[in-house]
């Protein structure tokens, strides 16, 4: 159905925020279940002929040293990177806000995880919301990741919110200019999570696409 419409799927994103999926879980059973879930998702990604599958690092208990959860996340991601190789898929690891995870939150920790695993099947991505929440810039991500940056969630915010272009205060036009200056040739995904769009999500999509149109040629 996708091919018949002349479309392609840029990045398959299995649900991993609302469901009990955590690659850094302290409980072995929960962590192994999470890994199996992503392994099945890799098969779906390959079936859909999508080059990337989005994955998040999970989170650790706040009452334990974050480094312990880091090791569990790293081991899980390493296993998934190996599995991704068998499917011809590349994982796009997304940093989360400090509220969502205590592991990979910014360009520095993202770069650290990629370096420790060192797999051609694990790359990095950015979401403009965690980036803005952490006070970072587009340039910092390119300096840290260079060509290992393969995907972007491009949304407005205050700085949080995952909003349509114009509903927040982020300098999205400047972000686009910086992406061009750094030679970014990947895709931009619109990720709207605010409850304000539940009734009429199409309007939010159109609002952002209309704003992006002058830059798309």
C-alpha positions in Angstrom: 0.0 0.0 0.0 2.9 2.4 0.8 4.6 1.6 -2.5 1.4 2.0 -4.5 1.2 5.6 -3.3 4.8 6.4 -4.2 5.7 6.6 -0.5 8.5 5.2 1.7 8.8 4.8 5.4 11.6 6.9 6.8 11.9 5.5 10.3 9.7 2.9 12.1 9.1 3.9 15.7 7.7 1.2 17.9 5.8 2.4 21.0 8.2 2.6 23.9 7.0 5.5 26.1 3.5 4.5 27.3 4.1 0.7 27.3 6.3 -1.0 30.0 9.3 -1.2 27.7 12.7 -0.4 29.3 16.0 -1.5 27.9 17.7 -0.5 31.2 15.3 -2.2 33.6 16.9 -3.6 36.7 14.5 -6.6 36.5 16.0 -9.2 34.1 12.6 -10.5 33.0 11.3 -7.0 32.2 14.5 -6.1 30.4 14.6 -9.4 28.3 10.9 -8.8 27.4 11.8 -5.3 26.2 14.6 -6.7 24.1 12.3 -9.3 22.5 9.8 -6.6 21.8 12.5 -4.6 19.9 13.7 -7.7 18.1 10.2 -8.3 16.7 10.0 -4.6 15.8 13.2 -4.9 13.8 11.5 -7.6 11.8 8.6 -5.3 11.2 11.0 -2.5 10.2 12.7 -4.7 7.6 9.3 -5.9 6.3 8.3 -2.3 5.8 11.6 -1.6 4.0 12.4 1.3 6.4 16.1 2.0 6.8 15.9 3.1 10.5 14.2 2.0 13.7 14.0 4.5 16.5 15.0 3.3 19.9 15.4 5.0 23.3 17.9 4.2 26.1 15.4 3.3 28.8 15.8 4.6 32.3 17.1 3.5 35.7 15.7 3.8 39.2 16.6 7.2 40.7 17.5 5.4 43.9 20.4 3.5 42.3 23.6 4.8 40.7 22.8 5.9 37.1 25.9 4.1 35.9 24.3 0.7 36.8 21.4 1.5 34.5 23.8 2.8 31.9 25.5 -0.6 31.7 22.2 -2.4 31.3 21.1 0.0 28.6 24.4 -0.3 26.8 24.3 -4.1 26.9 20.7 -4.2 25.6 21.5 -1.7 22.8 24.6 -3.7 21.8 22.4 -6.9 21.5 19.9 -5.0 19.4 22.6 -3.5 17.1 23.8 -7.0 16.4 20.2 -8.1 15.7 19.7 -5.1 13.5 22.6 -6.1 11.3 20.8 -9.3 10.5 17.9 -7.4 9.2 19.8 -4.7 7.3 18.3 -2.0 9.6 20.1 0.8 11.5 19.0 1.9 15.0 18.5 5.6 15.6 19.1 6.3 19.3 17.0 9.2 20.6 18.0 11.3 23.6 15.2 12.0 26.1 14.5 14.8 28.5 15.8 14.4 32.1 12.2 13.8 33.2 11.9 10.8 30.8 15.3 9.2 31.4 18.4 9.6 33.5 20.7 8.0 30.9 21.0 9.6 27.4 19.8 13.2 27.5 22.1 15.2 25.3 24.7 15.2 22.6 27.5 14.3 25.0 25.8 11.2 26.5 24.5 10.2 23.1 28.0 10.3 21.7 29.3 8.4 24.7 26.8 5.5 24.2 27.6 5.3 20.4 31.3 5.2 21.1 31.0 2.5 23.8 29.0 0.3 21.6 30.8 1.2 18.3 28.5 -0.5 15.9 27.7 0.6 12.3 24.1 -0.4 13.0 23.7 2.1 15.9 23.5 5.8 15.0 22.2 8.9 16.7 19.3 11.3 16.2 18.1 14.5 17.8 14.7 15.8 18.9 14.5 19.5 19.0 12.6 19.4 22.3 15.2 17.5 24.5 17.8 19.6 22.7 16.1 22.9 23.7 15.2 21.7 27.2 18.9 20.9 27.8 20.0 24.3 26.4 21.9 22.7 23.5 22.2 23.7 19.9 22.0 22.1 16.5 25.7 22.8 16.1 26.6 20.9 19.2 25.0 17.8 17.9 26.8 18.0 14.6 30.1 18.6 16.4 29.6 15.5 18.6 28.1 13.2 16.0 29.0 14.4 12.5 27.7 11.9 10.0 26.4 9.6 12.8 23.4 11.9 13.0 20.8 10.2 10.8 17.3 11.4 11.8 15.6 14.4 13.4 12.3 15.1 15.2 11.6 18.6 14.1 9.0 20.3 16.4 8.3 23.5 18.2 8.1 23.9 22.0 8.3 26.3 25.0 10.9 24.7 25.1 9.0 21.5 26.0 5.7 20.5 24.4 6.2 18.8 20.9 4.1 21.5 19.2 3.3 22.4 15.7 5.4 25.1 14.1 4.3 28.5 15.5 2.7 27.2 18.6 6.0 27.4 20.5 9.0 29.7 20.7 11.8 27.7 19.2 13.8 29.3 16.4 12.9 26.6 13.8 13.9 28.8 10.8 17.4 29.2 12.3 17.5 25.4 13.0 16.8 24.8 9.3 19.6 27.1 8.2 22.0 25.3 10.5 21.0 21.9 9.2 21.7 23.2 5.7 25.0 24.7 6.7 26.0 21.3 8.1 25.0 19.4 5.0 22.2 17.4 6.7 20.4 15.3 4.0 18.2 13.2 6.2 14.5 13.5 7.0 12.6 15.6 9.4 9.8 14.0 11.4 6.8 15.9 12.9 6.2 14.5 16.3 3.2 16.0 18.1 2.4 14.7 21.5 0.4 17.6 23.1 -3.2 16.8 24.0 -4.3 20.0 22.3 -4.0 18.2 18.9 -6.0 15.1 19.8 -9.3 16.4 18.4 -7.8 17.7 15.1 -4.3 16.4 14.5 -4.5 17.1 10.7 -4.6 20.9 11.4 -1.3 20.7 13.3 0.4 18.7 10.5 -0.9 21.2 7.9 0.3 24.2 10.0 3.8 22.8 10.2 3.9 21.6 6.5 2.8 25.1 5.4 5.6 26.6 7.5 8.2 24.2 6.0 7.0 24.6 2.4 9.2 27.6 1.5 12.3 25.7 2.6 11.5 22.5 0.8 12.0 23.7 -2.8 
